[in-house]
Amino acid sequence: MKATPLSNCERRFLLRALQEGKRLDGRQCYDYRNVRVSFGPDYGCCVVELGKTRVLGQVSCELVPPRPNRPTEGILFFNVELSPMAAPGFEPGRQSELLVELNSLIERCLRNSECIDTESLCVVAGEKVWQIRLDLHVLNHDGNMIDAASIAGIVALCHFRRPDVSVQGEEVTVYTPEERDPVPLSIHHMPICVSFAFFQQGTYLLVDPTEREERVMDGFLVIAMNKHREICTIQSSGGIMLVKEQVLRCSKITAVKVTEITEVIQKALENDQKVRKEGGKFGFAESIPNQKITSFKMGSTAVDTNNVEEQAEEIITKAEPPSEVVAKPILHTPGTAQIGEGIENSWGDLEESEREEAVEEESESEVTAFECQKRESEDTSTMKETKEDEPIVLSDSEEEEVVILEPQELPKKTRTQTNSKQENTSKKACNRKRRKKRAAH
């Protein structure tokens, strides 16, 4: 069950650390990673964490006809799925060698070991039996998926409850959990797999290898055993030759690890059953540790309420008085308003604004009249100078003389339409006066 090999530098680094008796995660060669079991809100759903490797187990059941050769036995079905969520190298919907090997190993561990009493799943002999389906989904792959999958499978089966049934003649009645309590499966023992990795042709041995250690290993050995030290299945892969002493040493280590894992599973099942009977909170939401930023729990802090008034008076006496006094708002006339601190507003009544506009219009008309008189005086003076200096030239052309006027730019004040009308009338009057004077000359 070898994965894609690492580079030569990483391989040499891992082997050198292994020779010194060290592992990347700080464990010893025979140490097993922590096993954590959490259950879902429904029976038969669990998540097993082996280090960072996570496997979800789900058990379901249905009534089906039995097999012709075994009319009084129920049916067991196992399915393991590897998705890209667990590791980028896994492809969905493809039966890889790793998946086939994992399925066969789980099936031999749970089915061939006869850990479940299949005869207890029979409802009507030859007609209806229970089909138990176990689905295992690998959520994260950090090495040793076989051990995590076997633990998740046996935990889900132990936690599962099938509906209770009653048979009256040929009629089969299936009761809901509200009508009758579900019935647990009849499980004789709990087989658990323990994996070993061999390096340099069996010279070095590691228990519970990680994902990087699996890429460097030369051989792999899996032993499935229960707490009674009964070997359920054994499998070796990798093309490495193992001697009898190595297998015996691995079996002894497996017996110790299986006993410890079985105790963890039994405690987890007892705690979950106790919480469900007491009506407490259970499920994945309660099993997630509150060690995240999004946690809603907050530690309570003690607040000292003694001598609060004295401390407040001391703070008030030591505080400096405000440097500036805010002025009161001034309202000149009704209808005015003020914005800001102590700043007088320039808003006025609507009548005052109209008066101001009328005064501005009168002043503008006076300015335009004065400018017209000024321009007329300048034109008369220039005409007199030209008459004295230059001779008068008479032309027989009947075309009228065209005069182009370029008035100076007036101040840009466009208050209302009345201003523009007054300016136009004043300009027209000036032009008429100029034309009359030139015609007279």
C-alpha positions in Angstrom: 0.0 0.0 0.0 2.8 2.4 -1.0 1.9 6.0 -2.0 3.8 8.3 -4.3 7.5 8.3 -3.1 9.1 11.5 -1.8 12.2 13.2 -3.1 15.6 11.8 -2.3 16.4 14.6 0.2 13.1 14.0 2.2 13.7 10.3 2.1 17.2 10.6 3.5 16.0 13.0 6.2 13.3 10.6 7.4 15.5 7.6 7.3 18.2 9.4 9.2 15.7 10.5 11.9 14.5 6.9 12.1 18.0 5.6 12.7 18.2 8.0 15.6 14.9 6.8 17.0 13.0 10.0 16.2 9.8 10.7 14.3 8.4 13.9 12.8 5.5 14.2 15.3 7.7 13.5 18.3 6.4 10.0 19.0 8.5 6.9 19.8 8.6 4.0 17.3 5.9 2.0 19.1 3.6 4.9 20.1 0.1 5.1 18.8 -1.6 8.4 18.0 -4.5 9.6 20.1 -7.9 8.2 19.2 -10.9 10.4 19.5 -14.5 9.2 18.9 -17.5 11.5 18.5 -21.1 10.6 17.6 -23.7 12.3 15.5 -27.3 13.1 16.4 -28.6 9.8 15.0 -27.7 6.3 16.0 -25.0 4.7 13.8 -23.2 7.9 12.9 -19.7 8.6 14.2 -16.4 10.3 13.4 -13.1 8.8 14.4 -10.0 10.9 14.5 -6.6 9.1 14.5 -4.2 12.0 14.8 -5.2 14.2 11.8 -6.7 11.2 9.9 -10.5 11.5 10.1 -13.1 8.9 8.9 -16.9 9.2 9.0 -18.9 6.0 9.6 -22.7 5.7 8.9 -24.8 2.6 9.3 -28.3 2.2 7.7 -30.7 -0.7 7.4 -33.7 -1.9 5.3 -35.8 -5.0 5.0 -34.9 -7.2 1.9 -35.3 -10.8 0.8 -32.5 -13.1 2.0 -30.0 -14.8 -0.1 -31.2 -18.2 -1.5 -28.3 -20.1 0.1 -28.7 -18.4 3.5 -32.4 -17.9 4.1 -32.1 -17.3 7.9 -29.2 -14.9 7.9 -29.1 -11.1 7.4 -27.0 -9.3 4.8 -23.9 -7.2 5.6 -22.7 -4.6 3.0 -19.5 -2.5 3.4 -18.5 0.4 1.3 -15.4 2.7 1.6 -15.1 6.0 -0.3 -12.1 8.1 -1.0 -12.8 11.6 -2.2 -10.5 14.6 -3.1 -11.5 16.1 0.1 -9.3 13.7 1.9 -6.3 14.1 -0.3 -5.7 15.7 -3.7 -4.5 12.4 -5.2 -7.8 10.7 -4.8 -10.2 10.8 -7.8 -13.9 10.5 -7.3 -15.7 7.6 -8.9 -12.6 5.6 -9.7 -11.7 2.2 -8.2 -8.0 2.6 -7.4 -5.8 -0.2 -6.1 -5.8 1.5 -2.7 -9.6 1.6 -2.5 -10.0 -2.0 -3.6 -7.4 -3.1 -1.0 -9.1 -1.0 1.7 -12.5 -2.4 0.9 -11.4 -6.0 1.0 -9.5 -5.6 4.2 -12.4 -4.0 6.0 -14.8 -6.7 4.7 -12.5 -9.5 5.9 -12.0 -7.7 9.3 -15.7 -7.2 10.0 -17.5 -9.9 8.0 -15.2 -12.9 8.0 -14.4 -12.5 11.7 -18.2 -13.0 12.3 -18.3 -10.2 14.9 -22.0 -9.6 14.1 -24.6 -12.2 14.6 -26.3 -12.3 11.2 -29.0 -14.8 12.3 -30.4 -12.2 14.7 -31.1 -10.0 11.6 -33.7 -12.5 10.3 -37.3 -11.4 10.5 -39.2 -14.1 8.5 -37.1 -17.0 7.3 -36.8 -17.1 3.5 -38.8 -13.8 3.1 -37.5 -10.8 5.0 -34.2 -10.1 6.7 -32.4 -6.9 7.7 -29.7 -5.6 5.4 -27.1 -3.7 7.3 -25.0 -1.2 5.2 -21.9 0.4 6.5 -20.5 3.4 4.6 -17.1 4.8 5.5 -16.0 8.2 4.1 -12.4 9.3 4.5 -12.6 13.0 5.4 -8.8 13.6 5.8 -5.8 11.4 5.0 -2.8 11.8 7.1 -1.7 8.1 7.1 -2.9 4.8 8.4 -6.4 4.9 6.9 -6.9 1.2 7.6 -6.8 1.6 11.4 -9.1 4.6 11.4 -11.6 3.0 9.0 -11.7 -0.3 11.1 -12.3 1.7 14.3 -15.0 3.9 12.7 -16.7 0.8 11.3 -16.9 -1.2 14.5 -17.9 2.0 16.5 -20.7 2.8 14.1 -22.0 -0.8 14.2 -21.9 -0.8 18.0 -23.7 2.5 18.2 -26.4 1.7 15.6 -30.0 0.8 16.6 -32.4 -0.9 14.2 -36.2 -0.4 14.4 -38.1 -3.0 16.4 -40.5 -5.3 14.4 -43.3 -7.6 15.2 -44.6 -10.5 13.1 -48.3 -11.6 13.1 -48.8 -14.4 10.6 -47.5 -13.0 7.3 -47.8 -9.3 8.3 -44.6 -7.6 9.5 -45.0 -4.3 11.4 -42.0 -1.9 11.7 -42.2 0.4 14.7 -40.9 4.0 14.8 -38.5 5.1 17.6 -41.4 7.0 19.2 -43.5 3.8 19.4 -40.8 1.4 20.5 -37.2 1.8 21.4 -34.8 0.7 18.7 -32.9 -2.5 19.1 -29.0 -2.7 19.0 -27.2 -5.1 16.9 -25.9 -8.4 18.4 -22.0 -7.9 18.3 -19.8 -10.7 19.7 -16.5 -8.9 19.7 -14.8 -5.9 18.3 -11.9 -6.6 15.8 -9.6 -3.6 15.3 -6.7 -3.3 12.8 -3.2 -2.2 13.8 -0.7 -1.2 11.0 3.0 -1.5 11.0 5.5 0.0 8.6 9.0 -1.5 7.9 12.1 0.3 6.6 15.3 -0.9 5.1 14.1 -4.5 4.6 12.6 -4.9 8.1 15.5 -3.4 10.1 13.3 -0.6 11.5 9.7 -0.9 12.6 7.1 1.9 13.2 3.5 1.6 14.6 0.7 3.8 13.2 2.7 5.4 10.3 1.9 8.9 9.1 1.3 9.9 5.4 5.0 10.9 4.9 6.3 7.7 6.6 4.1 5.6 4.3 5.8 7.2 1.3 9.2 6.1 2.5 8.4 2.6 3.9 9.4 -0.6 2.2 6.7 -2.9 3.5 3.4 -2.9 5.3 1.8 -5.3 7.8 -1.8 -5.2 9.1 -3.1 -7.3 11.9 -6.7 -7.4 13.0 -7.3 -8.6 16.5 -9.9 -8.3 19.3 -9.3 -7.8 23.0 -9.3 -11.6 23.6 -6.1 -11.8 21.5 -7.8 -13.6 18.7 -6.3 -12.7 15.3 -9.1 -12.0 12.9 -7.1 -11.3 9.8 -3.5 -10.5 8.8 -2.2 -9.0 5.6 1.3 -8.1 4.4 2.1 -5.9 1.3 5.1 -4.2 -0.2 7.1 -7.2 -1.3 9.2 -7.4 1.9 10.2 -10.7 3.5 9.3 -10.9 7.2 10.7 -13.5 9.6 8.7 -15.3 12.3 10.2 -13.2 15.1 9.0 -9.9 13.5 5.5 -11.2 13.1 5.3 -12.4 16.7 6.6 -9.1 17.9 4.0 -7.2 15.9 1.2 -9.5 17.3 2.3 -8.7 20.8 2.2 -5.0 20.1 -1.2 -5.4 18.5 -2.7 -7.0 21.6 -1.6 -4.1 23.8 -2.9 -1.5 21.3 -6.2 -3.2 20.7 -6.9 -3.4 24.4 -6.3 0.3 24.8 -8.5 1.2 21.8 -11.3 -1.1 23.0 -11.4 0.7 26.3 -11.6 4.1 24.6 -14.5 2.9 22.4 -16.4 1.4 25.3 -16.1 4.6 27.4 -17.2 6.7 24.4 -20.3 4.5 23.9 -21.2 4.6 27.6 -20.9 8.4 27.8 -23.0 8.9 24.7 -25.7 6.6 26.0 -25.7 8.3 29.4 -26.1 11.7 27.9 -29.0 10.6 25.7 -30.8 9.1 28.6 -30.4 12.3 30.7 -31.6 14.4 27.8 -28.4 16.4 27.5 -26.8 17.8 24.4 -25.1 15.4 22.1 -23.9 15.2 18.5 -21.0 16.7 16.5 -21.7 20.2 17.6 -21.0 19.3 21.2 -18.0 17.1 20.4 -16.1 19.9 18.7 -13.6 21.5 21.1 -14.1 25.2 22.0 -10.6 26.2 21.0 -11.5 28.4 18.1 -12.0 32.1 17.5 -15.6 31.6 16.7 -16.3 30.0 20.0 -19.3 31.5 21.8 -18.1 30.6 25.3 -16.3 33.2 27.4 -14.8 32.8 30.8 -16.5 34.8 33.5 -14.5 37.6 35.2 -15.0 38.8 38.8 -16.0 42.4 39.2 -15.2 44.2 42.4 -18.2 46.5 43.3 -16.8 47.7 46.7 -16.1 51.5 47.2 -17.5 52.3 43.8 -18.9 55.7 44.9 -15.6 56.8 46.5 -13.6 55.9 43.4 -16.0 57.8 41.2 -15.7 60.9 43.4 -11.9 60.7 43.3 -12.0 60.5 39.5 -14.3 63.5 39.2 -12.2 65.7 41.6 -8.9 64.8 39.7 -10.5 65.5 36.3 -9.7 68.9 34.7 -12.6 71.2 33.9 -13.5 71.7 30.2 -11.3 74.3 28.4 -14.0 75.9 26.3 -17.7 76.7 27.0 -20.0 75.9 24.2 -22.0 79.0 23.1 -25.7 78.8 23.0 -27.4 78.9 19.6 -28.6 82.3 18.4 -31.9 82.6 16.5 -32.2 86.0 14.8 -35.8 85.7 13.5 -38.4 83.0 13.5 -37.7 80.6 10.6 -33.9 80.6 11.0 -31.7 77.7 12.1 -28.1 77.1 13.2 -25.6 74.2 12.6 -22.5 73.6 14.6 -21.2 74.7 18.0 -21.7 78.5 18.6 -21.5 79.4 14.9 -24.1 81.8 13.7 -26.0 80.8 10.7 -26.5 83.1 7.6 -29.9 81.7 6.7 -32.7 84.3 6.8 -36.3 84.6 5.9 -37.5 84.2 2.4 -38.5 87.9 2.2 -35.0 89.1 3.2 -33.4 86.9 0.4 -35.8 88.4 -2.1 -35.0 91.9 -1.0 -31.3 91.3 -1.3 -31.7 90.0 -4.8 -33.7 93.1 -5.8 -31.0 95.4 -4.4 -28.3 93.4 -6.3 -30.3 93.8 -9.6 -30.6 97.6 -9.1 -26.8 97.9 -8.5 -26.1 95.8 -11.5 -28.3 98.0 -13.8 -26.6 101.1 -12.4 -23.1 99.6 -13.2 -24.2 98.7 -16.8 -25.5 102.3 -17.4 -22.3 103.8 -16.1 -20.2 101.6 -18.4 -22.3 102.6 -21.4 -21.8 106.3 -20.7 -18.1 105.7 -20.4 -17.9 103.8 -23.7 -19.8 106.6 -25.5 -17.5 109.3 -24.2 -14.5 107.2 -25.3 -16.0 106.7 -28.8 -16.7 110.5 -29.3 -13.1 111.4 -28.3 -11.6 108.9 -30.8 -13.9 110.2 -33.5 -12.8 113.7 -33.0 -9.1 112.8 -33.2 -9.6 110.9 -36.4 -11.4 113.8 -38.0 -8.6 116.3 -37.1 -5.7 114.1 -38.2 -7.0 112.1 -41.2 -8.7 113.4 -44.3 -12.2 112.5 -45.1 -12.5 109.9 -47.9 -15.9 109.7 -49.7 -16.9 106.4 -51.2 -19.6 105.8 -53.8 -20.5 102.4 -52.4 -24.1 102.1 -51.4 -23.3 99.3 -48.9 -24.0 100.2 -45.4 -21.2 100.5 -43.0 -20.9 97.4 -40.7 -20.0 98.1 -37.2 -18.7 95.2 -34.9 -19.0 95.9 -31.3 -17.0 94.0 -28.7 -18.4 94.9 -25.3 -16.3 94.2 -22.3 -17.0 91.2 -20.1 -19.5 92.0 -17.4 -19.3 90.4 -14.0 -20.8 86.9 -14.0 -23.8 87.2 -11.8 -26.8 85.2 -13.0 -29.3 85.4 -10.2 -32.6 85.3 -12.1 -33.9 85.8 -15.5 -34.7 89.5 -14.9 -30.9 90.3 -14.7 -30.2 88.9 -18.2 -33.2 90.8 -19.7 -32.0 94.1 -18.2 -28.5 93.6 -19.5 -29.8 92.9 -23.1 -32.0 96.0 -23.1 -29.1 98.2 -21.9 -26.8 96.9 -24.6 -29.4 97.5 -27.3 -29.8 101.1 -26.1 -26.1 101.8 -26.3 -25.8 100.3 -29.8 -28.7 102.5 -31.1 -27.1 105.7 -29.7 -23.7 104.9 -31.4 -25.4 104.3 -34.8 -27.3 107.6 -34.6 -24.1 109.5 -33.7 -22.1 107.9 -36.6 -25.0 108.7 -39.0 -25.1 112.3 -37.9 -21.3 112.6 -38.5 
